[in-house]
């Protein structure tokens, strides 16, 4: 039954309403709960000596050290290692500074001036060469690739028009090999030309030092699809490749030193437009 309010309730109950009200309990007033005196507060299990204390707050360093010895030991070891590394770097730095000062001190004034001029000339020469290759890439009317080492981007261009932009990963500059076969490999600079196009069915030769550089047991050096679904071999041995599914280069965190790795989809998209002899500019 639905009630229409107090008036409808009174009309329906009639004379029986006073009798019902006399039997109802008095209403409880809505008040805030009484304040509890601090002395009446029951801390519960914290006063029970047989139960483990659950309060994890620590008042001082001594209590924290005794409560968490593992964390303190780990932090101490890490701090010692960082300080040792800093001390080693500072020692090497001061050693190089001292050797440089000794070498310059053994030179005559004319030799020092000549050395400074050669260093400045070589630095300026590299900058000029990079700018020249960049300018040459922009004015080349033929289809070509431009690789910006500093920006980690490769461009497909023709006569100044940008046809495709591709992100790349550049292999680090490092010394590889063992014994008398060691060599220093750096990122390419200058102009190269396409020598051969590779795909997943191509059998390629992988340098034997790759296994040692990756720290894995030596394996086969001639593999099918070793440089991924698509790759570009340039003159001078420079390689632009994609992530393969076989071989030692099948690791997204490892890039072949001195090489350029590009997404397979990008290389497959531009491969039909490339042929031997197409210029590739590195700057």
CORNORBEL-V111059 format. One record per backbone hydrogen bond with DSSP energy under -0.5 kcal/mol. NH is the residue of the N-H (numbers start at 0). CO is the residue of the C=O. Records with the same first field share a line. If there is no record, write none. Layout:
BEGIN
NH: CO / CO
END
This chain:
BEGIN
8: 4
9: 5
10: 6
11: 7
12: 8
13: 9
15: 12
16: 13
18: 14
19: 15
20: 16
21: 17
22: 18 / 19
23: 19 / 20
28: 26
30: 28
36: 34
39: 36
40: 37
42: 40
45: 42
46: 43
47: 44
48: 46
50: 47
55: 53
63: 59
64: 60
65: 61
66: 62
67: 63
71: 67
72: 68
73: 69
74: 70
75: 71
76: 72
77: 73
78: 74
79: 75
80: 76
81: 77
82: 78
83: 79
84: 80
85: 81
86: 82
87: 83
88: 84
89: 85
90: 86
91: 87
92: 88
93: 89
94: 90
95: 91
96: 92
97: 93
98: 94
99: 95
100: 96
101: 97
102: 98
103: 99
104: 100
105: 101
106: 103
111: 107
112: 108
113: 109
114: 110
115: 111
116: 112
117: 113
118: 114
119: 115
120: 116
121: 117
122: 118
123: 119
124: 120
125: 121
126: 122
127: 123
128: 124
129: 125
130: 126
131: 127
132: 128
133: 129
134: 130
135: 131
136: 132
137: 133
138: 134
139: 135
143: 156
144: 278
145: 154
146: 280
147: 145 / 152
148: 146
151: 147
152: 147
153: 165
154: 145
155: 163
156: 143 / 154
157: 160
158: 139 / 141
159: 139
160: 157
162: 155 / 160
163: 155
165: 153
167: 151
168: 260
170: 258
173: 171 / 184
175: 173 / 182
180: 177
181: 178
182: 175
184: 173 / 182
189: 281
191: 279
193: 277
194: 232
195: 232
197: 230
199: 228
201: 198
203: 201 / 222
205: 203 / 220
209: 206
210: 207
211: 207
212: 208
213: 209
214: 210
215: 210
222: 203 / 220
224: 201 / 222
225: 201 / 222
227: 224
230: 197
231: 239
232: 195
233: 231 / 237
234: 192
236: 233
237: 234
239: 231
240: 238 / 259
241: 226 / 229
249: 246
250: 248
253: 250
257: 171
258: 255
259: 238
260: 168
261: 240
262: 166
266: 262
267: 263
268: 264
269: 265
270: 266
271: 267
272: 269
273: 269 / 270
276: 193
277: 274
278: 142
279: 191
280: 144
281: 189
282: 146 / 280
END
